[in-house]
């Protein structure tokens, strides 16, 4: 998964479960989304 600035935030092949605490720390917008988190 890449953020909307082109940085890889979750590498290909990484397995994250739906309840993974790391996903709760999401401070980015995914690729293609226009906007900012702050």
C-alpha distances in whole Angstrom, upper triangle without the diagonal:
4,7,10,11,9,9,6,6,5,6,7,10,10,12,12,15,15,17,15,17,14,12,15,15,12,13,11,10,7,8,11,12,16,17,17,17,20
4,7,8,6,5,4,6,7,8,10,13,13,15,15,18,18,20,18,19,15,14,17,15,12,12,9,9,6,5,9,11,13,14,14,15,18
4,5,6,5,6,7,9,11,13,16,16,18,17,19,19,20,18,19,15,14,16,14,10,10,6,5,4,5,8,8,10,11,11,11,14
4,6,8,10,10,13,15,16,20,19,21,20,22,22,23,22,22,19,17,18,16,13,11,8,6,5,4,6,6,7,8,9,11,13
4,6,9,10,14,15,17,21,20,23,22,24,24,25,23,23,20,18,20,18,14,12,9,9,9,7,9,10,10,10,10,12,14
4,7,9,12,13,14,18,18,21,20,23,24,25,23,23,20,18,21,19,15,14,11,10,9,7,10,11,12,14,13,15,17
4,6,9,10,13,16,16,18,18,21,22,23,21,21,17,16,18,16,14,12,10,11,10,9,12,13,15,15,14,15,17
4,6,6,9,12,12,15,15,18,19,21,18,18,15,14,17,15,13,13,11,11,10,10,13,15,17,17,16,16,19
4,6,10,12,10,13,12,15,16,17,14,15,11,11,13,11,9,10,8,10,9,10,14,15,17,17,15,15,17
4,7,9,7,9,9,13,14,15,13,14,10,10,13,12,11,12,11,12,10,12,16,16,19,20,18,18,21
4,6,6,9,11,14,16,18,15,17,13,13,17,16,14,16,15,15,13,14,17,19,21,22,21,21,24
4,6,9,11,14,16,19,16,19,16,15,19,19,17,19,17,17,14,14,17,19,23,24,24,23,26
4,6,9,13,15,17,15,18,16,16,19,20,18,21,19,20,17,17,21,22,26,27,26,26,29
4,6,10,13,14,12,14,12,12,16,16,16,18,17,18,16,17,21,22,25,26,25,24,27
4,7,10,12,10,13,12,12,15,16,16,19,19,19,17,19,22,23,26,27,26,24,28
4,7,8,6,9,8,8,11,13,13,16,16,17,16,18,21,21,25,25,24,22,25
4,5,5,9,10,9,12,14,14,18,18,19,18,20,23,23,26,26,25,23,26
4,6,9,10,8,10,13,13,17,17,18,17,20,22,21,25,25,24,22,25
4,6,9,8,8,12,13,16,18,19,19,22,24,23,26,26,24,22,24
4,5,6,7,10,11,15,16,18,18,21,24,23,26,25,23,21,23
4,5,5,7,10,13,15,17,18,21,24,23,25,24,22,19,21
4,5,5,7,11,12,15,15,18,22,21,23,22,20,17,19
4,5,5,9,11,12,13,16,19,18,20,19,18,15,18
4,6,9,11,13,14,18,21,19,21,19,17,14,16
4,6,9,12,14,17,20,18,20,18,15,12,14
4,6,8,10,13,16,14,16,15,12,10,12
4,7,10,13,15,13,14,12,9,7,9
4,6,9,12,10,11,10,8,6,10
4,7,8,6,8,8,7,7,11
4,6,6,9,10,10,11,14
4,6,9,11,12,13,17
4,6,10,12,14,17
4,6,9,11,14
4,7,10,13
4,7,9
4,6
4
